[in-house]
Amino acid sequence: MSATTPLGRDEVLAMLAAFGDREPHQVDEALGSLELTWLITEVEQRYTVSLDLSDGDLDRMVTVTGATEVLCAALAGGAGHA
């Protein structure tokens, strides 16, 4: 995936699947703190950004759906990033 590819649910699931060596369909909707940390790090590395997510953003990222929404907004400039 290139940095110009929009981030979507499928990409988020693929990144989370790599954490724990599983298939994307095996990823639960609810995210644990280690999965969330992994996901944020993966997005920062793949898109060469440093995300500055608020507590509210992080609170919304307890599910795959919420994480996808927050990360898409952050990459589009809706959340702080440098």
Residue pairs with C-beta under 8 A, 6 or more apart in sequence:
1 11
1 46
3 46
3 47
3 48
5 11
6 72
6 75
7 43
7 47
7 68
7 71
7 72
7 75
8 68
8 72
9 64
9 65
9 68
10 24
12 39
12 64
12 67
12 68
12 71
13 24
13 27
13 64
14 24
15 38
15 39
15 42
15 43
15 46
16 24
16 27
16 31
16 35
16 38
16 39
16 64
17 23
17 24
17 26
17 27
18 42
19 34
19 35
19 38
19 39
27 64
29 63
29 64
29 65
30 62
30 63
31 39
31 61
31 62
31 63
31 64
31 67
36 58
36 61
36 62
36 67
39 61
39 67
39 71
40 51
40 53
40 71
43 49
43 51
43 71
43 75
44 50
44 51
47 75
49 74
49 75
49 81
49 82
50 81
50 82
51 71
51 74
51 79
51 80
51 81
52 79
52 80
52 81
52 82
53 61
53 70
53 74
53 79
53 80
54 79
54 80
57 70
57 74
57 79
60 66
60 67
60 69
60 70
61 67
61 70
61 71
70 79
72 78
73 79
74 80
74 81
75 81
